[in-house]
Amino acid sequence: MIATRIACASLAISILLSATSASAAPANAIPPEQKQKLASLRMTALGEDRMAARKAINELLGLGDVAKPTLVEVLPKVLVRDKSAIEENLRKISALGDLKQVETDVANQRKAALARIEKLATAADTTAARADYTRLTATVKRLNDMYAARSTVVDIARHRPDLLGLWKDIAPKNVPNPIDPAMEQKLATSIQQGLGESLYPVLKDLSARKLETNDPLPNGPEQAGFYYYRLRRQTEAYNKSLAAQADPGELELVRLINGYRDVLGLPPLEMDARLLQAARRHSKEMVDLKFFSPISPTPENKDALTRLKNAGFNHEGEWSEALGRNTTTPVQTFWAMFDQPPYHKGMISSTTSAIGVGKWNQYWTIDIATGPRLMLATEEQRSNAQVAGNNQAPQTAAAVSSSGSRTGAAGGNDGGGPMTDPTKIRIPNTGGAGHVPGVPSIPGLGGF
């Protein structure tokens, strides 16, 4: 049935394009740079990023008559494609089962896991935490699949009424309408039923907001899990947007830490270029000056808080710094931190919101702190949160010394233990970090 409707819509689009080609401006009448812009906007409008597609359609609309043929071509394709995607995800929602039951099961498992983490005292105690991680990963994947289907429906359905209205305004009158009003009404009813009483209001709320507006806060506990899921996905996208500033290993360690927080139902940590620079500068200095300690022999870099301030980050709450060496991969570093109870707890503190990982040779510095979420900020607010001092570029692969993690001089400032320890994660230097939450919060959300 869906395939038949798509085929009919495609035929209608072909007829429509034939009818409008005569009224379109001759190709040679459009300047080359404008043709290129139209082509780029067309590609974006037909792409998978729905938010970008909607912005491209708005930009085409703003170009006036010269863009009308492109809009007449693009809009029906977008509407037909989006309808198919909504129907596909509604089928997933139905097939994946009872969301409330899975949410309850996951909540109970998370509560038990967090209670065990609260009692962590020695590395040996992390055996149970590893088992919880493995068990929760499978359960949370099912829950995230449920949220993903609903989130896709919300993101597409949020813009559909406006796009239908735009098509009604620009559609040539002599062309059959590929959009069936009766089917649209049936689709709207299916969307309301699929999202249910708890999440349908989320769609209504977002539909009434401006395109650039971030998700609102949940209205109750029944919406919290869904909003956390969307916040985590938005943070993943934001962190990836900073990938050019990070070494791949630095970025991967952030992803692993956020993956653990995701499993436990905790808000994600946002990469902050200032924390990244503070961390990377310290790792490089430890390699260059052959020491391993949170206390630098350089007075102006004396401690973690000083280094954060030097990088432009004025800490507002809890923070922690962890140091590692002789771990060659982000995975090794993550599990080394996992097996140190103090840092394990700091890694999942509910009141921290930002992270910076700095790697140099096989030395790692991980700074976690509390601050406003820059991904939710305005451009002006982000411009006021620039890195202070020089930007230390990531270390190139060719520059990594194979012996860099074992070059400590005798009597170096190691703070306990020889420089040749095979794996060493220093107990974090904290400012109260390490609180294990009973009920997660979203720190920094709207915190400006």
C-alpha positions in Angstrom: 0.0 0.0 0.0 2.8 2.4 0.9 4.8 1.5 -2.2 1.7 2.2 -4.3 1.1 5.6 -2.8 4.7 6.5 -3.3 4.6 5.5 -6.9 1.4 7.5 -7.4 3.0 10.5 -5.7 6.1 10.1 -7.9 3.9 10.1 -11.0 2.1 13.3 -9.8 5.5 14.9 -9.2 6.6 14.1 -12.8 3.4 15.6 -14.2 3.9 18.7 -11.9 7.4 19.2 -13.1 6.3 19.0 -16.7 3.6 21.6 -16.1 5.9 24.0 -14.4 9.0 23.7 -16.6 7.5 26.2 -19.1 7.2 28.9 -16.5 10.6 28.3 -15.0 13.3 30.8 -15.7 15.7 29.7 -18.5 18.7 28.0 -17.0 21.1 30.5 -18.7 19.2 33.4 -17.1 20.2 32.4 -13.6 23.7 33.4 -12.6 26.1 30.4 -12.1 26.6 31.2 -8.4 22.9 31.3 -7.8 22.4 28.0 -9.7 25.1 26.5 -7.5 23.3 27.7 -4.4 20.0 26.3 -5.5 21.6 23.0 -6.2 23.2 22.9 -2.8 19.9 23.8 -1.0 18.0 21.2 -3.0 20.5 18.5 -1.9 20.2 19.6 1.7 16.4 19.7 1.5 16.4 16.1 0.3 18.9 15.0 2.8 18.4 12.9 6.0 19.0 15.7 8.4 15.4 16.9 8.9 16.3 20.1 10.7 18.8 21.0 8.0 16.3 20.1 5.4 13.7 22.4 6.9 16.1 25.3 7.1 17.1 24.7 3.4 13.4 24.8 2.4 13.0 28.0 4.4 16.0 29.5 2.6 14.6 28.5 -0.8 11.4 30.1 0.1 13.2 33.3 0.9 14.9 33.4 -2.5 11.5 34.2 -4.2 10.5 33.3 -7.7 13.9 32.0 -8.8 13.7 29.2 -6.3 10.0 28.3 -6.9 10.7 25.5 -9.5 13.2 23.9 -7.0 10.6 24.1 -4.2 7.9 22.7 -6.5 10.2 19.7 -7.2 11.5 19.2 -3.7 8.5 19.6 -1.4 6.4 16.7 -2.7 9.4 14.4 -2.5 10.1 15.5 1.1 6.4 15.1 2.1 6.2 11.6 0.5 9.5 10.5 2.0 8.7 11.8 5.4 5.3 10.1 5.4 6.9 6.8 4.6 9.5 7.4 7.5 6.7 8.2 10.0 4.8 5.0 9.0 7.9 2.9 9.3 8.7 4.2 12.8 5.1 3.8 13.9 5.4 0.2 13.0 8.6 0.0 15.1 6.8 1.6 18.0 4.2 -1.1 17.8 6.6 -4.0 17.4 9.0 -3.0 20.2 6.4 -3.4 22.9 5.3 -1.6 26.1 7.5 1.5 26.7 6.4 2.0 30.3 7.3 -1.6 31.2 10.8 -1.4 29.7 11.3 2.0 31.4 10.4 0.5 34.7 12.7 -2.5 34.2 15.6 -0.2 33.3 14.9 2.2 36.1 15.1 -0.7 38.6 18.3 -2.0 37.2 19.8 1.4 37.2 18.8 2.0 40.8 20.5 -1.2 41.9 23.6 -0.5 39.9 23.9 3.1 41.3 23.5 1.7 44.8 26.4 -0.7 44.3 28.5 2.1 42.9 27.8 4.2 45.9 29.5 1.5 48.0 32.6 1.1 45.9 35.7 1.3 48.0 38.4 -0.8 46.3 39.3 -1.9 42.7 38.1 -5.4 43.5 34.6 -4.1 44.1 34.2 -3.0 40.4 33.6 -6.6 39.3 29.9 -6.1 40.1 29.9 -2.8 38.4 31.2 -4.4 35.2 28.5 -7.0 35.4 25.9 -4.3 35.8 27.4 -2.4 32.8 27.1 -5.5 30.6 23.6 -6.3 31.8 22.3 -2.8 31.4 23.8 -2.3 28.0 21.5 -4.8 26.5 18.4 -3.6 28.3 19.1 0.1 27.6 19.7 -0.6 23.9 16.1 -1.9 23.7 14.9 1.2 25.5 16.9 3.5 23.3 15.5 1.8 20.2 12.0 2.6 21.6 13.0 6.3 22.2 14.7 6.5 18.8 11.5 5.5 16.9 9.4 8.0 18.8 12.0 10.8 18.5 12.1 10.3 14.7 8.3 10.6 14.5 8.4 13.7 16.7 11.1 15.4 14.6 9.4 14.7 11.3 5.8 15.3 12.4 6.8 18.6 14.1 7.4 20.2 10.6 4.8 18.4 8.5 1.9 20.8 9.0 4.0 23.8 7.9 5.3 21.9 4.9 1.8 20.9 3.9 0.7 24.5 4.2 3.7 25.7 2.1 2.9 23.1 -0.6 -0.7 24.3 -0.7 0.5 27.8 -1.3 2.9 27.1 -4.1 1.4 24.1 -5.9 0.4 24.8 -9.5 -3.4 24.7 -9.8 -3.4 22.6 -13.0 -1.5 19.7 -11.4 -3.1 16.9 -9.4 -2.3 17.1 -5.7 0.0 14.2 -4.6 -1.0 14.8 -1.0 -4.3 13.0 0.0 -6.0 15.0 2.8 -7.9 12.0 4.1 -4.6 10.0 4.4 -3.0 13.0 6.2 -5.8 12.9 8.8 -5.4 9.2 9.2 -1.6 9.7 9.6 -2.2 12.4 12.2 -4.4 10.1 14.2 -1.8 7.3 14.0 0.9 9.6 15.2 -1.2 10.6 18.3 -1.9 7.0 19.1 1.8 5.9 18.6 3.2 8.6 20.8 0.6 8.1 23.5 -0.7 10.4 26.2 2.7 11.1 27.7 4.7 11.9 24.5 2.1 13.4 22.2 2.3 16.7 24.2 6.0 16.8 23.4 5.2 17.0 19.7 2.6 19.7 20.3 5.0 21.7 22.4 7.8 21.5 19.8 5.5 22.2 16.9 4.6 25.5 18.5 8.2 26.6 18.9 10.6 28.3 16.6 12.8 26.2 14.4 16.0 26.9 16.3 14.5 26.4 19.8 15.9 23.6 21.8 13.8 20.9 23.5 11.8 22.2 26.5 12.1 20.6 29.9 9.9 17.6 30.6 6.6 18.3 32.2 6.8 15.2 34.4 8.6 12.0 35.1 6.8 10.1 32.3 8.6 12.3 29.8 12.0 12.5 31.5 13.5 9.4 29.9 12.6 10.5 26.4 14.1 14.0 27.0 17.3 12.5 28.4 17.5 10.3 25.3 17.2 13.4 23.0 19.7 15.4 25.1 22.2 12.6 24.8 21.8 12.4 21.0 22.1 16.2 20.7 25.2 16.2 22.8 26.7 13.4 20.6 26.1 15.6 17.6 27.6 18.6 19.3 30.7 16.7 20.4 31.2 15.4 16.9 31.1 19.0 15.6 34.2 19.7 17.7 36.1 16.6 16.3 38.5 18.8 14.3 39.9 20.2 17.6 40.4 16.7 19.2 42.8 13.8 18.8 40.7 10.8 17.8 41.7 9.1 21.0 40.5 12.1 23.0 37.2 12.1 21.3 36.8 8.3 21.7 37.4 8.5 25.5 34.7 11.2 25.8 32.3 8.9 23.9 33.1 5.9 26.1 32.5 7.9 29.3 29.2 9.3 27.9 28.3 5.7 26.9 28.6 4.6 30.5 26.6 7.6 31.7 24.0 6.7 29.1 23.7 3.2 30.4 23.2 4.5 33.9 20.6 7.1 32.7 22.8 10.1 33.5 23.0 13.3 31.4 25.9 13.4 29.0 29.1 15.4 29.3 29.6 18.1 26.7 33.0 18.6 25.2 34.4 22.0 26.1 37.3 23.4 24.1 38.6 25.2 27.3 38.7 22.0 29.3 40.3 20.1 26.3 43.1 22.7 26.2 43.6 22.7 29.9 43.9 18.9 29.8 46.1 18.6 26.7 48.5 21.3 27.9 49.0 19.5 31.2 49.6 16.1 29.5 52.1 17.7 27.2 53.9 19.5 30.1 54.1 16.2 32.0 55.8 14.6 29.0 58.1 17.6 28.3 59.1 18.0 32.0 59.1 14.3 32.8 56.8 14.3 35.8 53.4 12.7 36.6 51.3 14.7 39.1 48.4 17.1 39.4 50.9 19.6 40.8 53.0 21.2 38.1 56.5 22.4 38.7 55.6 25.5 36.7 54.1 28.0 39.1 51.7 29.5 36.6 50.2 26.0 36.0 50.4 24.9 39.7 47.1 23.0 40.0 44.0 21.9 38.1 41.9 24.9 39.0 44.6 27.3 37.9 45.0 25.4 34.6 41.2 25.5 34.0 41.2 29.3 34.6 44.2 29.8 32.4 42.3 28.1 29.6 39.3 30.4 30.1 37.1 28.1 32.1 35.8 29.6 35.4 34.6 26.6 37.4 31.1 27.0 38.9 30.7 23.8 40.9 32.0 20.3 41.2 35.1 19.3 39.2 37.6 16.5 39.0 40.9 15.9 37.3 42.2 12.4 36.6 45.7 11.5 35.2 46.6 8.4 33.4 49.7 7.0 31.7 51.0 4.0 29.9 47.6 3.2 28.5 47.8 3.2 24.7 44.1 3.2 23.8 41.0 5.1 25.0 39.5 1.7 25.9 42.3 0.8 28.2 42.2 4.2 29.8 38.4 4.0 30.3 38.6 0.7 32.1 41.6 1.8 34.1 39.4 4.7 35.3 36.4 2.4 35.8 38.5 0.2 38.2 39.5 3.2 40.4 36.4 3.8 42.7 37.1 7.5 43.3 37.3 8.4 39.7 34.5 5.9 38.8 32.3 8.0 41.0 33.6 11.3 39.6 33.0 10.0 36.1 29.2 9.6 36.8 28.6 12.6 39.0 25.2 14.0 38.2 26.1 17.6 38.7 29.0 17.8 36.2 28.2 18.7 32.6 31.4 19.4 30.7 34.6 17.4 29.8 37.9 17.9 28.2 40.4 15.0 27.5 44.0 15.8 26.6 46.4 13.1 25.4 50.1 13.4 24.8 52.2 10.3 24.0 50.7 7.9 26.5 49.8 10.5 29.1 46.1 11.4 29.6 44.5 14.2 31.5 40.7 14.1 32.0 39.1 17.3 33.3 35.4 17.1 34.2 33.6 20.2 35.5 30.3 22.0 35.9 29.2 24.8 33.6 26.4 26.0 31.2 25.9 23.8 28.2 27.4 25.7 25.2 25.4 23.6 22.7 22.2 25.2 24.1 23.7 28.7 24.2 23.4 31.5 21.7 26.2 32.4 19.3 27.0 35.4 21.5 27.3 33.3 24.6 29.5 30.8 22.8 31.8 33.6 21.6 32.2 34.6 25.3 33.4 31.1 26.1 36.5 31.1 23.9 39.8 29.4 24.9 42.2 31.7 26.7 45.8 31.5 25.7 47.4 29.6 22.9 45.6 26.6 21.4 47.7 23.5 21.7 47.0 21.5 18.6 46.5 17.7 18.9 49.7 15.6 18.7 50.3 14.1 15.3 50.6 10.4 15.1 54.2 10.7 13.7 55.2 12.8 16.8 54.1 10.2 19.4 57.1 8.8 21.0 57.0 5.0 21.6 58.9 5.6 24.8 57.1 8.7 25.9 55.3 7.0 28.7 58.4 5.6 30.3 60.9 8.5 30.1 60.6 9.6 33.7 63.8 10.8 35.3 64.8 9.5 38.7 63.3 11.7 41.4 60.7 13.1 39.1 57.5 14.5 40.6 55.4 11.3 40.4 53.5 11.7 43.6 53.9 8.0 44.5 55.1 5.1 42.5 57.7 4.6 39.8 57.2 6.0 36.3 57.3 2.5 34.8 54.0 1.4 36.3 52.2 -0.4 33.4 48.9 1.4 34.1 48.3 4.3 36.4 45.3 6.4 36.9 45.8 8.9 39.6 43.1 9.3 42.2 41.2 12.4 41.0 41.9 15.8 42.4 38.4 16.9 43.1 36.3 19.8 44.2 33.5 17.7 45.6 33.0 15.6 42.5 32.0 12.0 42.8 28.4 12.3 44.0 26.4 9.2 42.8 22.9 10.3 42.0 19.8 8.6 43.1 17.7 10.7 40.7 19.6 12.2 37.7 19.4 15.8 36.9 20.3 17.8 33.8 23.0 20.2 35.0 23.6 23.4 33.1 20.4 23.1 31.1 19.3 26.7 30.5 21.9 27.7 33.0 22.8 31.1 31.5 
